[in-house]
Amino acid sequence: MGLFDTIELYDDVHLPGYPDGVAPAVDVDWQTKGIDRPSMTTFRITADGRLLEEEWHTEEVPPEDRPYASRDDVEEGDLLYMAGCRNRVHDGWIERDDYHGRFDIKHFFEGLDALVTYQVTFTNGRLEGFERLR
């Protein structure tokens, strides 16, 4: 499985050969492992062809607000005690106008029982296009 990043598409982003009868492409959380090192970051592709990357930081979650830390059967040294110990806080978006290359975006559509994959091409920070691979 491993780490991946999420790709969000703005309205008016057109994917060629997009399947009929499924959620609109802008409502789908696409996954990629092809931009930098995957780190569970969110990227956006805008209608005017820009690539944006979410900036964020984390904050500590007190033990009483974690899902398992307050249970009687979980002690402070247990792995479950640490579950939910950090919360991601959105700081804004930065434009990746330096990005040059290709990456794949994928989503499994249960209704189709199919993994749909597109190759995305950026040249000098601008979207060149999408190609459906499967």
C-alpha positions, 0 to 999 in steps of 0.5 A: 500500500504505502504513502500516496498523495491526493489530487483534486480537480477544479471544475472545468478540468476535462478528462478525456474518455472519462467513464459514464455513470460515475461521480463527476471527476471533480468529486473524486479523490484521485491518488498519485505516487508520482509527484516528489516523494508521496507524503499524504499531501493534497495537490490541486489542478486548476481549470487554468492549468496550475498545480497547487500544493497544500501547505500544512503543519501539525498540532498535538492532540491532547490525550483526552481527545484521542480515540483510544488514549482514555480507554482503561485497557490502553496504557501510555506506552501502548501504540494505541495511546499515540493514535490520533496524537497529531492533527493536520492544520491547513495553512494555504496553497502554494503554486508549483510553477516549477513542476516539470514532468508526468505523473499518473492519477488513479481511482478505483470505481466500484460501480465499474469494478475498474481502476481508471488511470490518467497520465498528467503532463506538466511543462514548466509548471503548466498543464499540458494535458491528460491521457487516459491509460486505462 
